[in-house]
Amino acid sequence: MIRDFLIPALKHEFAGWEIAFGDSPQPIATFPACQEGVGEVAVCDDVNEVTIYIGKITHGHFNEYDEALNQEEKEKSITESVIHFLQALFADRVLLYTNMENGGGGWVMLDYKDSPIELSPSCRYFLWSKPYEPR
């Protein structure tokens, strides 16, 4: 199970953080909200993938589709992807957004953006630790 790799990795990478650990089908790890507008981060082991729910904003699926990998290799790859994403999220390198008109949301990894980000007036933007203020 992915949790067999992911929980030890979370405990190691985020040692000293407030994290609630649980059992599937509940989130296997929950990070408390840093700000009310974003909400908590819940990490769920969905057997073949991990789903990360970012409170009031959005969610994302982390999977490994390389059929050349065995199950253990896939689970380790998914674990690495989840840790990388959470590191970026908590370092304010992920721009979160929610559409005020339809309630949809998502994120943009700021590490990979070489050009300015186009902001929509119908969206609210956040970083993990604070609302996003464009420069």
The first five atom37 places (N, CA, C, CB, O) and aatype in JSON, in Angstrom:
{
  "aatype": [12, 9, 1, 3, 13, 10, 9, 14, 0, 10, 11, 8, 6, 13, 0, 7, 17, 6, 9, 0, 13, 7, 3, 15, 14, 5, 14, 9, 0, 16, 13, 14, 0, 4, 5, 6, 7, 19, 7, 6, 19, 0, 19, 4, 3, 3, 19, 2, 6, 19, 16, 9, 18, 9, 7, 11, 9, 16, 8, 7, 8, 13, 2, 6, 18, 3, 6, 0, 10, 2, 5, 6, 6, 11, 6, 11, 15, 9, 16, 6, 15, 19, 9, 8, 13, 10, 5, 0, 10, 13, 0, 3, 1, 19, 10, 10, 18, 16, 2, 12, 6, 2, 7, 7, 7, 7, 17, 19, 12, 10, 3, 18, 11, 3, 15, 14, 9, 6, 10, 15, 14, 15, 4, 1, 18, 13, 10, 17, 15, 11, 14, 18, 6, 14, 1],
  "atom_mask": [
    [1, 1, 1, 1, 1],
    [1, 1, 1, 1, 1],
    [1, 1, 1, 1, 1],
    [1, 1, 1, 1, 1],
    [1, 1, 1, 1, 1],
    [1, 1, 1, 1, 1],
    [1, 1, 1, 1, 1],
    [1, 1, 1, 1, 1],
    [1, 1, 1, 1, 1],
    [1, 1, 1, 1, 1],
    [1, 1, 1, 1, 1],
    [1, 1, 1, 1, 1],
    [1, 1, 1, 1, 1],
    [1, 1, 1, 1, 1],
    [1, 1, 1, 1, 1],
    [1, 1, 1, 0, 1],
    [1, 1, 1, 1, 1],
    [1, 1, 1, 1, 1],
    [1, 1, 1, 1, 1],
    [1, 1, 1, 1, 1],
    [1, 1, 1, 1, 1],
    [1, 1, 1, 0, 1],
    [1, 1, 1, 1, 1],
    [1, 1, 1, 1, 1],
    [1, 1, 1, 1, 1],
    [1, 1, 1, 1, 1],
    [1, 1, 1, 1, 1],
    [1, 1, 1, 1, 1],
    [1, 1, 1, 1, 1],
    [1, 1, 1, 1, 1],
    [1, 1, 1, 1, 1],
    [1, 1, 1, 1, 1],
    [1, 1, 1, 1, 1],
    [1, 1, 1, 1, 1],
    [1, 1, 1, 1, 1],
    [1, 1, 1, 1, 1],
    [1, 1, 1, 0, 1],
    [1, 1, 1, 1, 1],
    [1, 1, 1, 0, 1],
    [1, 1, 1, 1, 1],
    [1, 1, 1, 1, 1],
    [1, 1, 1, 1, 1],
    [1, 1, 1, 1, 1],
    [1, 1, 1, 1, 1],
    [1, 1, 1, 1, 1],
    [1, 1, 1, 1, 1],
    [1, 1, 1, 1, 1],
    [1, 1, 1, 1, 1],
    [1, 1, 1, 1, 1],
    [1, 1, 1, 1, 1],
    [1, 1, 1, 1, 1],
    [1, 1, 1, 1, 1],
    [1, 1, 1, 1, 1],
    [1, 1, 1, 1, 1],
    [1, 1, 1, 0, 1],
    [1, 1, 1, 1, 1],
    [1, 1, 1, 1, 1],
    [1, 1, 1, 1, 1],
    [1, 1, 1, 1, 1],
    [1, 1, 1, 0, 1],
    [1, 1, 1, 1, 1],
    [1, 1, 1, 1, 1],
    [1, 1, 1, 1, 1],
    [1, 1, 1, 1, 1],
    [1, 1, 1, 1, 1],
    [1, 1, 1, 1, 1],
    [1, 1, 1, 1, 1],
    [1, 1, 1, 1, 1],
    [1, 1, 1, 1, 1],
    [1, 1, 1, 1, 1],
    [1, 1, 1, 1, 1],
    [1, 1, 1, 1, 1],
    [1, 1, 1, 1, 1],
    [1, 1, 1, 1, 1],
    [1, 1, 1, 1, 1],
    [1, 1, 1, 1, 1],
    [1, 1, 1, 1, 1],
    [1, 1, 1, 1, 1],
    [1, 1, 1, 1, 1],
    [1, 1, 1, 1, 1],
    [1, 1, 1, 1, 1],
    [1, 1, 1, 1, 1],
    [1, 1, 1, 1, 1],
    [1, 1, 1, 1, 1],
    [1, 1, 1, 1, 1],
    [1, 1, 1, 1, 1],
    [1, 1, 1, 1, 1],
    [1, 1, 1, 1, 1],
    [1, 1, 1, 1, 1],
    [1, 1, 1, 1, 1],
    [1, 1, 1, 1, 1],
    [1, 1, 1, 1, 1],
    [1, 1, 1, 1, 1],
    [1, 1, 1, 1, 1],
    [1, 1, 1, 1, 1],
    [1, 1, 1, 1, 1],
    [1, 1, 1, 1, 1],
    [1, 1, 1, 1, 1],
    [1, 1, 1, 1, 1],
    [1, 1, 1, 1, 1],
    [1, 1, 1, 1, 1],
    [1, 1, 1, 1, 1],
    [1, 1, 1, 0, 1],
    [1, 1, 1, 0, 1],
    [1, 1, 1, 0, 1],
    [1, 1, 1, 0, 1],
    [1, 1, 1, 1, 1],
    [1, 1, 1, 1, 1],
    [1, 1, 1, 1, 1],
    [1, 1, 1, 1, 1],
    [1, 1, 1, 1, 1],
    [1, 1, 1, 1, 1],
    [1, 1, 1, 1, 1],
    [1, 1, 1, 1, 1],
    [1, 1, 1, 1, 1],
    [1, 1, 1, 1, 1],
    [1, 1, 1, 1, 1],
    [1, 1, 1, 1, 1],
    [1, 1, 1, 1, 1],
    [1, 1, 1, 1, 1],
    [1, 1, 1, 1, 1],
    [1, 1, 1, 1, 1],
    [1, 1, 1, 1, 1],
    [1, 1, 1, 1, 1],
    [1, 1, 1, 1, 1],
    [1, 1, 1, 1, 1],
    [1, 1, 1, 1, 1],
    [1, 1, 1, 1, 1],
    [1, 1, 1, 1, 1],
    [1, 1, 1, 1, 1],
    [1, 1, 1, 1, 1],
    [1, 1, 1, 1, 1],
    [1, 1, 1, 1, 1],
    [1, 1, 1, 1, 1],
    [1, 1, 1, 1, 1]
  ],
  "atom_positions": [
    [[0.84, -1.19, 0.0], [0.0, 0.0, 0.0], [0.89, 1.25, 0.0], [-0.96, 0.0, 1.23], [1.97, 1.27, 0.58]],
    [[0.39, 2.27, -0.66], [1.13, 3.52, -0.75], [1.43, 4.07, 0.64], [0.34, 4.56, -1.57], [2.51, 4.61, 0.89]],
    [[0.48, 3.93, 1.53], [0.64, 4.47, 2.89], [1.88, 3.93, 3.58], [-0.59, 4.15, 3.73], [2.46, 4.6, 4.43]],
    [[2.3, 2.7, 3.22], [3.47, 2.1, 3.85], [4.75, 2.87, 3.52], [3.62, 0.64, 3.4], [5.7, 2.85, 4.3]],
    [[4.77, 3.54, 2.39], [5.9, 4.39, 2.02], [5.63, 5.84, 2.38], [6.19, 4.26, 0.52], [6.53, 6.56, 2.81]],
    [[4.38, 6.27, 2.19], [4.05, 7.69, 2.34], [4.08, 8.17, 3.79], [2.7, 7.95, 1.75], [4.62, 9.24, 4.06]],
    [[3.51, 7.42, 4.69], [3.49, 7.88, 6.1], [4.9, 8.07, 6.65], [2.7, 6.88, 6.97], [5.18, 9.11, 7.24]],
    [[5.81, 7.1, 6.5], [7.18, 7.34, 6.98], [7.85, 8.54, 6.29], [8.04, 6.09, 6.77], [8.59, 9.29, 6.93]],
    [[7.58, 8.72, 5.0], [8.16, 9.85, 4.28], [7.62, 11.18, 4.81], [7.88, 9.74, 2.77], [8.37, 12.14, 4.96]],
    [[6.32, 11.23, 5.09], [5.72, 12.45, 5.66], [6.29, 12.74, 7.05], [4.18, 12.31, 5.73], [6.61, 13.88, 7.38]],
    [[6.42, 11.69, 7.86], [6.96, 11.87, 9.21], [8.41, 12.36, 9.15], [6.9, 10.55, 10.0], [8.81, 13.19, 9.97]],
    [[9.17, 11.87, 8.2], [10.56, 12.3, 8.06], [10.66, 13.72, 7.51], [11.32, 11.33, 7.15], [11.35, 14.56, 8.07]],
    [[9.96, 13.97, 6.42], [10.07, 15.28, 5.74], [9.48, 16.41, 6.57], [9.37, 15.23, 4.38], [9.99, 17.53, 6.54]],
    [[8.43, 16.13, 7.29], [7.73, 17.17, 8.04], [7.81, 16.91, 9.55], [6.26, 17.25, 7.6], [6.85, 17.16, 10.29]],
    [[8.95, 16.41, 9.99], [9.19, 16.16, 11.41], [8.97, 17.45, 12.2], [10.63, 15.6, 11.65], [9.45, 18.51, 11.81]],
    [[8.25, 17.34, 13.29], [7.99, 18.5, 14.13], [6.74, 19.27, 13.73], [0.0, 0.0, 0.0], [6.31, 20.17, 14.45]],
    [[6.14, 18.92, 12.61], [4.92, 19.58, 12.17], [3.72, 18.94, 12.87], [4.76, 19.49, 10.62], [3.77, 17.79, 13.3]],
    [[2.66, 19.71, 12.97], [1.41, 19.17, 13.49], [0.71, 18.44, 12.34], [0.49, 20.31, 14.08], [0.22, 19.06, 11.41]],
    [[0.68, 17.12, 12.43], [0.05, 16.28, 11.41], [-0.79, 15.24, 12.14], [1.11, 15.6, 10.47], [-0.3, 14.58, 13.07]],
    [[-2.04, 15.09, 11.73], [-2.88, 14.03, 12.28], [-2.84, 12.86, 11.3], [-4.35, 14.53, 12.52], [-3.14, 13.03, 10.12]],
    [[-2.47, 11.69, 11.8], [-2.42, 10.5, 10.95], [-3.65, 9.64, 11.23], [-1.12, 9.69, 11.2], [-4.12, 9.55, 12.36]],
    [[-4.15, 9.0, 10.17], [-5.33, 8.15, 10.3], [-5.25, 6.96, 9.37], [0.0, 0.0, 0.0], [-4.21, 6.71, 8.76]],
    [[-6.34, 6.23, 9.28], [-6.43, 5.04, 8.45], [-7.43, 5.25, 7.32], [-6.83, 3.82, 9.3], [-8.42, 5.98, 7.47]],
    [[-7.16, 4.62, 6.19], [-8.09, 4.66, 5.06], [-9.4, 4.02, 5.48], [-7.49, 3.94, 3.81], [-9.36, 3.08, 6.27]],
    [[-10.54, 4.45, 5.02], [-10.72, 5.39, 3.92], [-10.64, 6.85, 4.33], [-12.04, 5.14, 3.29], [-10.78, 7.74, 3.49]],
    [[-10.42, 7.12, 5.6], [-10.22, 8.5, 6.04], [-8.85, 8.97, 5.55], [-10.34, 8.62, 7.6], [-8.03, 8.14, 5.14]],
    [[-8.59, 10.28, 5.6], [-7.25, 10.73, 5.22], [-6.18, 10.04, 6.08], [-7.14, 12.27, 5.37], [-6.35, 9.86, 7.29]],
    [[-5.09, 9.67, 5.44], [-4.0, 9.05, 6.18], [-3.13, 10.1, 6.84], [-3.14, 8.16, 5.26], [-2.37, 9.8, 7.76]],
    [[-3.24, 11.37, 6.37], [-2.52, 12.48, 6.99], [-3.3, 13.76, 6.74], [-1.06, 12.59, 6.44], [-3.8, 14.0, 5.64]],
    [[-3.38, 14.58, 7.78], [-4.06, 15.87, 7.66], [-3.18, 16.94, 8.29], [-5.48, 15.84, 8.33], [-2.75, 16.82, 9.43]],
    [[-2.93, 18.0, 7.51], [-2.18, 19.16, 7.98], [-3.19, 20.26, 8.29], [-1.12, 19.65, 6.91], [-4.04, 20.54, 7.44]],
    [[-3.14, 20.87, 9.46], [-4.12, 21.91, 9.8], [-3.98, 23.12, 8.89], [-3.97, 22.33, 11.26], [-2.92, 23.38, 8.32]],
    [[-5.06, 23.86, 8.78], [-5.09, 25.06, 7.95], [-4.11, 26.1, 8.47], [-6.5, 25.65, 7.9], [-3.92, 26.26, 9.67]],
    [[-3.49, 26.78, 7.55], [-2.61, 27.9, 7.88], [-3.42, 29.21, 7.83], [-1.39, 27.95, 6.91], [-3.1, 30.18, 8.51]],
    [[-4.45, 29.2, 7.0], [-5.35, 30.34, 6.89], [-6.74, 29.82, 6.54], [-4.84, 31.36, 5.81], [-6.89, 28.81, 5.85]],
    [[-7.75, 30.51, 7.03], [-9.13, 30.05, 6.86], [-9.54, 29.98, 5.39], [-10.07, 30.96, 7.61], [-10.29, 29.08, 5.01]],
    [[-9.07, 30.89, 4.58], [-9.46, 30.92, 3.17], [-9.02, 29.71, 2.38], [0.0, 0.0, 0.0], [-9.59, 29.43, 1.32]],
    [[-8.03, 29.0, 2.86], [-7.52, 27.81, 2.16], [-8.05, 26.54, 2.8], [-5.99, 27.8, 2.15], [-8.57, 25.67, 2.1]],
    [[-7.94, 26.4, 4.1], [-8.38, 25.2, 4.78], [-7.25, 24.2, 4.96], [0.0, 0.0, 0.0], [-6.11, 24.47, 4.6]],
    [[-7.58, 23.04, 5.51], [-6.58, 22.03, 5.81], [-6.21, 21.25, 4.55], [-7.1, 21.08, 6.88], [-6.9, 21.29, 3.54]],
    [[-5.09, 20.53, 4.65], [-4.65, 19.65, 3.58], [-4.83, 18.21, 4.06], [-3.16, 19.93, 3.17], [-4.29, 17.82, 5.09]],
    [[-5.6, 17.43, 3.3], [-5.85, 16.03, 3.64], [-5.24, 15.16, 2.55], [-7.37, 15.75, 3.79], [-5.45, 15.39, 1.36]],
    [[-4.48, 14.15, 2.97], [-3.81, 13.23, 2.06], [-4.49, 11.87, 2.19], [-2.27, 13.12, 2.38], [-4.55, 11.29, 3.27]],
    [[-5.02, 11.37, 1.07], [-5.77, 10.11, 1.08], [-5.09, 9.06, 0.21], [-7.2, 10.33, 0.6], [-4.71, 9.33, -0.93]],
    [[-4.95, 7.86, 0.75], [-4.43, 6.71, 0.01], [-5.63, 6.04, -0.65], [-3.64, 5.7, 0.94], [-6.46, 5.43, 0.02]],
    [[-5.72, 6.17, -1.97], [-6.83, 5.6, -2.72], [-6.42, 4.33, -3.46], [-7.38, 6.63, -3.72], [-6.88, 4.08, -4.57]],
    [[-5.57, 3.55, -2.86], [-5.06, 2.26, -3.31], [-4.07, 2.41, -4.47], [-6.2, 1.37, -3.73], [-2.89, 2.08, -4.3]],
    [[-4.5, 2.88, -5.62], [-3.6, 3.02, -6.77], [-3.13, 4.44, -7.0], [-4.28, 2.52, -8.0], [-2.35, 4.69, -7.92]],
    [[-3.58, 5.35, -6.19], [-3.18, 6.74, -6.3], [-3.37, 7.42, -4.96], [-4.0, 7.47, -7.4], [-3.96, 6.87, -4.03]],
    [[-2.83, 8.63, -4.87], [-3.04, 9.48, -3.69], [-3.84, 10.69, -4.15], [-1.67, 9.9, -3.03], [-3.56, 11.28, -5.2]],
    [[-4.84, 11.05, -3.37], [-5.58, 12.28, -3.63], [-5.27, 13.24, -2.5], [-7.12, 12.02, -3.74], [-5.35, 12.89, -1.32]],
    [[-4.9, 14.46, -2.87], [-4.66, 15.52, -1.89], [-5.78, 16.52, -2.01], [-3.26, 16.19, -2.09], [-6.02, 17.09, -3.08]],
    [[-6.47, 16.74, -0.9], [-7.55, 17.73, -0.84], [-7.01, 18.97, -0.15], [-8.81, 17.16, -0.1], [-6.48, 18.9, 0.96]],
    [[-7.15, 20.1, -0.81], [-6.73, 21.36, -0.22], [-8.01, 22.1, 0.14], [-5.81, 22.21, -1.21], [-8.58, 22.85, -0.65]],
    [[-8.44, 21.86, 1.37], [-9.62, 22.42, 2.0], [-10.71, 22.94, 1.1], [0.0, 0.0, 0.0], [-11.44, 22.18, 0.48]],
    [[-10.81, 24.23, 1.05], [-11.89, 24.92, 0.36], [-11.54, 25.27, -1.08], [-12.27, 26.17, 1.11], [-12.3, 25.96, -1.75]],
    [[-10.39, 24.8, -1.56], [-9.9, 25.23, -2.85], [-10.06, 24.17, -3.94], [-8.45, 25.62, -2.73], [-10.79, 24.38, -4.91]],
    [[-9.39, 23.02, -3.79], [-9.32, 22.04, -4.88], [-8.78, 20.72, -4.36], [-8.45, 22.57, -6.03], [-8.58, 20.54, -3.16]],
    [[-8.56, 19.82, -5.27], [-7.9, 18.55, -4.95], [-7.1, 18.12, -6.18], [-8.94, 17.45, -4.53], [-7.31, 18.61, -7.28]],
    [[-6.19, 17.18, -5.95], [-5.38, 16.68, -7.06], [-5.07, 15.21, -6.87], [0.0, 0.0, 0.0], [-5.02, 14.7, -5.75]],
    [[-4.87, 14.53, -7.99], [-4.58, 13.1, -7.99], [-3.12, 12.87, -8.35], [-5.5, 12.34, -8.97], [-2.59, 13.49, -9.27]],
    [[-2.47, 11.98, -7.62], [-1.08, 11.64, -7.84], [-1.02, 10.15, -8.13], [-0.17, 12.03, -6.61], [-1.35, 9.32, -7.28]],
    [[-0.59, 9.82, -9.34], [-0.58, 8.44, -9.78], [0.69, 8.17, -10.57], [-1.83, 8.12, -10.61], [1.4, 9.11, -10.95]],
    [[0.97, 6.93, -10.83], [2.11, 6.52, -11.66], [1.57, 5.58, -12.72], [3.26, 5.84, -10.8], [1.05, 4.51, -12.4]],
    [[1.7, 5.97, -13.98], [1.12, 5.19, -15.07], [2.14, 4.37, -15.85], [0.42, 6.11, -16.01], [1.79, 3.72, -16.83]],
    [[3.39, 4.38, -15.43], [4.43, 3.63, -16.14], [4.24, 2.14, -15.87], [5.85, 4.1, -15.69], [4.53, 1.66, -14.77]],
    [[3.77, 1.42, -16.87], [3.48, -0.01, -16.71], [4.74, -0.86, -16.57], [2.68, -0.49, -17.89], [4.67, -2.03, -16.19]],
    [[5.91, -0.27, -16.88], [7.16, -1.01, -16.73], [7.58, -1.12, -15.27], [8.27, -0.33, -17.53], [8.44, -1.93, -14.94]],
    [[6.97, -0.33, -14.4], [7.3, -0.35, -12.98], [6.46, -1.39, -12.26], [7.1, 1.03, -12.34], [5.29, -1.6, -12.6]],
    [[7.05, -2.03, -11.26], [6.25, -2.94, -10.44], [5.48, -2.11, -9.4], [7.16, -4.01, -9.74], [5.67, -0.9, -9.31]],
    [[4.62, -2.76, -8.63], [3.75, -2.04, -7.69], [4.56, -1.24, -6.66], [2.83, -3.02, -6.97], [4.22, -0.09, -6.38]],
    [[5.6, -1.83, -6.11], [6.41, -1.12, -5.12], [7.08, 0.11, -5.73], [7.47, -2.06, -4.54], [7.12, 1.16, -5.09]],
    [[7.59, -0.01, -6.94], [8.22, 1.13, -7.62], [7.2, 2.24, -7.88], [8.86, 0.69, -8.94], [7.52, 3.42, -7.74]],
    [[5.98, 1.86, -8.25], [4.91, 2.85, -8.46], [4.59, 3.57, -7.16], [3.64, 2.17, -9.03], [4.43, 4.79, -7.15]],
    [[4.49, 2.83, -6.08], [4.16, 3.43, -4.78], [5.27, 4.37, -4.32], [3.92, 2.35, -3.73], [4.98, 5.42, -3.75]],
    [[6.51, 4.02, -4.55], [7.63, 4.9, -4.2], [7.62, 6.15, -5.06], [8.98, 4.17, -4.35], [7.89, 7.24, -4.57]],
    [[7.31, 6.01, -6.35], [7.25, 7.16, -7.25], [6.12, 8.12, -6.85], [7.05, 6.69, -8.7], [6.31, 9.34, -6.85]],
    [[4.97, 7.56, -6.5], [3.84, 8.39, -6.05], [4.22, 9.11, -4.76], [2.57, 7.52, -5.84], [3.93, 10.29, -4.61]],
    [[4.86, 8.4, -3.85], [5.31, 9.02, -2.59], [6.22, 10.2, -2.87], [6.02, 7.99, -1.7], [6.06, 11.25, -2.26]],
    [[7.18, 10.04, -3.76], [8.1, 11.13, -4.11], [7.35, 12.32, -4.7], [9.16, 10.64, -5.1], [7.65, 13.46, -4.37]],
    [[6.37, 12.05, -5.56], [5.59, 13.14, -6.16], [4.78, 13.9, -5.12], [4.65, 12.58, -7.24], [4.7, 15.12, -5.15]],
    [[4.18, 13.16, -4.18], [3.39, 13.8, -3.12], [4.29, 14.65, -2.23], [2.66, 12.73, -2.28], [3.94, 15.79, -1.92]],
    [[5.43, 14.12, -1.83], [6.35, 14.88, -0.98], [6.82, 16.14, -1.7], [7.56, 14.01, -0.57], [6.85, 17.21, -1.11]],
    [[7.18, 16.02, -2.97], [7.62, 17.17, -3.76], [6.52, 18.24, -3.81], [8.02, 16.74, -5.19], [6.79, 19.43, -3.62]],
    [[5.29, 17.81, -4.07], [4.19, 18.77, -4.14], [3.97, 19.46, -2.79], [2.9, 18.08, -4.58], [3.84, 20.68, -2.74]],
    [[3.93, 18.68, -1.71], [3.7, 19.28, -0.39], [4.83, 20.23, 0.01], [3.54, 18.18, 0.66], [4.57, 21.27, 0.62]],
    [[6.07, 19.89, -0.33], [7.19, 20.8, -0.05], [6.96, 22.13, -0.76], [8.53, 20.17, -0.5], [7.14, 23.2, -0.17]],
    [[6.57, 22.07, -2.03], [6.32, 23.29, -2.8], [5.13, 24.06, -2.24], [6.08, 22.95, -4.29], [5.18, 25.28, -2.11]],
    [[4.05, 23.35, -1.91], [2.86, 23.99, -1.35], [3.19, 24.76, -0.09], [1.77, 22.95, -1.07], [2.85, 25.93, 0.04]],
    [[3.86, 24.09, 0.85], [4.14, 24.71, 2.14], [5.23, 25.78, 2.07], [4.55, 23.64, 3.13], [5.39, 26.56, 3.01]],
    [[5.97, 25.82, 0.96], [6.99, 26.86, 0.76], [6.43, 28.02, -0.09], [8.24, 26.26, 0.07], [7.18, 28.87, -0.56]],
    [[5.11, 28.05, -0.27], [4.44, 29.1, -1.05], [4.9, 29.14, -2.5], [4.67, 30.45, -0.4], [5.01, 30.22, -3.09]],
    [[5.18, 27.97, -3.08], [5.55, 27.88, -4.5], [4.43, 27.27, -5.33], [6.83, 27.06, -4.66], [4.64, 26.87, -6.48]],
    [[3.23, 27.2, -4.74], [2.05, 26.73, -5.45], [0.99, 27.82, -5.32], [1.53, 25.34, -4.88], [0.61, 28.21, -4.22]],
    [[0.52, 28.3, -6.46], [-0.53, 29.32, -6.47], [-1.88, 28.6, -6.54], [-0.35, 30.32, -7.67], [-2.17, 27.91, -7.51]],
    [[-2.68, 28.77, -5.51], [-4.0, 28.17, -5.42], [-5.03, 29.18, -5.89], [-4.31, 27.69, -3.98], [-4.87, 30.38, -5.68]],
    [[-6.08, 28.7, -6.53], [-7.13, 29.63, -6.94], [-8.5, 28.97, -6.84], [-6.88, 30.13, -8.36], [-8.64, 27.76, -6.96]],
    [[-9.49, 29.82, -6.63], [-10.87, 29.37, -6.61], [-11.7, 30.39, -7.38], [-11.39, 29.2, -5.15], [-11.56, 31.6, -7.2]],
    [[-12.58, 29.88, -8.23], [-13.43, 30.73, -9.05], [-14.65, 31.13, -8.24], [-13.84, 30.0, -10.37], [-15.4, 30.27, -7.78]],
    [[-14.85, 32.42, -8.08], [-15.96, 32.9, -7.25], [-17.31, 32.73, -7.94], [-15.75, 34.37, -6.9], [-18.34, 32.76, -7.27]],
    [[-17.31, 32.54, -9.27], [-18.56, 32.4, -10.0], [-19.09, 30.97, -9.98], [-18.38, 32.85, -11.43], [-20.29, 30.75, -9.8]],
    [[-18.19, 29.98, -10.15], [-18.68, 28.6, -10.25], [-18.12, 27.67, -9.17], [-18.33, 28.04, -11.6], [-18.46, 26.49, -9.13]],
    [[-17.27, 28.18, -8.29], [-16.74, 27.39, -7.2], [-15.6, 26.45, -7.58], [0.0, 0.0, 0.0], [-15.06, 25.78, -6.7]],
    [[-15.23, 26.4, -8.84], [-14.13, 25.55, -9.26], [-12.81, 26.09, -8.75], [0.0, 0.0, 0.0], [-12.71, 27.26, -8.39]],
    [[-11.81, 25.25, -8.7], [-10.51, 25.68, -8.22], [-9.4, 24.86, -8.82], [0.0, 0.0, 0.0], [-9.63, 23.92, -9.58]],
    [[-8.18, 25.23, -8.48], [-7.02, 24.5, -8.98], [-5.75, 25.11, -8.43], [0.0, 0.0, 0.0], [-5.76, 25.87, -7.46]],
    [[-4.63, 24.77, -9.09], [-3.35, 25.31, -8.67], [-2.41, 25.39, -9.86], [-2.73, 24.47, -7.56], [-2.6, 24.74, -10.88]],
    [[-1.38, 26.23, -9.68], [-0.3, 26.38, -10.64], [1.0, 26.27, -9.84], [-0.39, 27.76, -11.43], [1.19, 26.97, -8.84]],
    [[1.89, 25.39, -10.3], [3.2, 25.28, -9.66], [4.04, 26.46, -10.12], [3.9, 23.91, -10.01], [4.37, 26.56, -11.3]],
    [[4.39, 27.34, -9.21], [5.15, 28.53, -9.57], [6.57, 28.2, -10.0], [5.18, 29.5, -8.4], [7.19, 28.99, -10.71]],
    [[7.09, 27.06, -9.58], [8.45, 26.65, -9.95], [8.6, 26.51, -11.46], [8.8, 25.34, -9.28], [9.7, 26.68, -12.0]],
    [[7.51, 26.21, -12.14], [7.58, 25.89, -13.56], [7.12, 27.03, -14.45], [6.76, 24.68, -13.84], [7.07, 26.87, -15.67]],
    [[6.78, 28.16, -13.89], [6.29, 29.29, -14.68], [7.44, 30.23, -15.02], [5.18, 30.05, -13.92], [8.05, 30.82, -14.13]],
    [[7.73, 30.35, -16.32], [8.76, 31.28, -16.77], [8.17, 32.63, -17.14], [9.52, 30.71, -17.94], [8.89, 33.63, -17.21]],
    [[6.87, 32.65, -17.38], [6.22, 33.89, -17.8], [5.25, 34.34, -16.71], [5.47, 33.7, -19.14], [4.91, 33.57, -15.81]],
    [[4.81, 35.6, -16.79], [3.86, 36.09, -15.79], [2.58, 35.24, -15.8], [3.52, 37.57, -16.05], [2.16, 34.72, -16.83]],
    [[1.98, 35.13, -14.65], [0.75, 34.36, -14.51], [-0.42, 35.27, -14.84], [0.61, 33.77, -13.07], [-0.53, 36.39, -14.33]],
    [[-1.3, 34.78, -15.71], [-2.5, 35.54, -16.05], [-3.54, 35.3, -14.97], [-3.05, 35.14, -17.46], [-3.96, 34.17, -14.73]],
    [[-3.95, 36.37, -14.32], [-4.92, 36.27, -13.25], [-6.3, 36.65, -13.76], [-4.52, 37.16, -12.05], [-6.44, 37.59, -14.55]],
    [[-7.3, 35.93, -13.32], [-8.67, 36.2, -13.7], [-9.36, 37.02, -12.61], [-9.44, 34.88, -13.96], [-9.19, 36.73, -11.43]],
    [[-10.12, 38.04, -12.98], [-10.84, 38.82, -11.96], [-11.93, 38.01, -11.27], [-11.44, 40.05, -12.59], [-12.43, 38.42, -10.22]],
    [[-12.32, 36.86, -11.85], [-13.37, 36.05, -11.23], [-12.8, 35.04, -10.23], [-14.16, 35.32, -12.31], [-13.56, 34.26, -9.65]],
    [[-11.48, 35.06, -10.01], [-10.85, 34.11, -9.09], [-10.22, 34.8, -7.89], [-9.8, 33.29, -9.82], [-9.79, 35.95, -7.96]],
    [[-10.2, 34.07, -6.8], [-9.42, 34.48, -5.63], [-8.18, 33.63, -5.61], [-10.25, 34.34, -4.28], [-8.23, 32.44, -5.94]],
    [[-7.05, 34.21, -5.24], [-5.76, 33.51, -5.28], [-5.15, 33.47, -3.89], [-4.8, 34.2, -6.26], [-5.28, 34.39, -3.09]],
    [[-4.46, 32.36, -3.62], [-3.82, 32.15, -2.33], [-2.48, 31.45, -2.51], [-4.73, 31.34, -1.39], [-2.28, 30.69, -3.46]],
    [[-1.6, 31.72, -1.6], [-0.47, 30.85, -1.35], [-0.84, 30.1, -0.08], [0.91, 31.65, -1.2], [-1.83, 30.45, 0.56]],
    [[-0.09, 29.1, 0.3], [-0.43, 28.35, 1.5], [-0.53, 29.25, 2.71], [0.59, 27.26, 1.74], [-1.47, 29.14, 3.5]],
    [[0.44, 30.14, 2.88], [0.52, 30.91, 4.12], [-0.23, 32.24, 4.11], [1.93, 31.17, 4.44], [-0.4, 32.87, 5.15]],
    [[-0.7, 32.67, 2.92], [-1.33, 34.0, 2.85], [-2.07, 34.17, 1.53], [-0.27, 35.12, 3.01], [-1.84, 33.42, 0.58]],
    [[-2.97, 35.15, 1.48], [-3.56, 35.47, 0.18], [-2.47, 35.93, -0.79], [-4.64, 36.57, 0.33], [-1.46, 36.51, -0.38]],
    [[-2.67, 35.66, -2.06], [-1.69, 36.01, -3.08], [-1.84, 37.47, -3.45], [-1.84, 35.12, -4.33], [-2.94, 37.93, -3.77]],
    [[-0.75, 38.2, -3.41], [-0.73, 39.62, -3.8], [0.15, 39.74, -5.04], [-0.2, 40.53, -2.64], [1.37, 39.65, -4.93]],
    [[-0.45, 39.95, -6.23], [0.38, 40.12, -7.42], [1.28, 41.34, -7.3], [-0.48, 40.22, -8.66], [0.92, 42.34, -6.69]],
    [[2.44, 41.23, -7.9], [3.41, 42.34, -7.8], [3.12, 43.42, -8.81], [4.83, 41.83, -8.01], [3.84, 44.42, -8.86]]
  ]
}
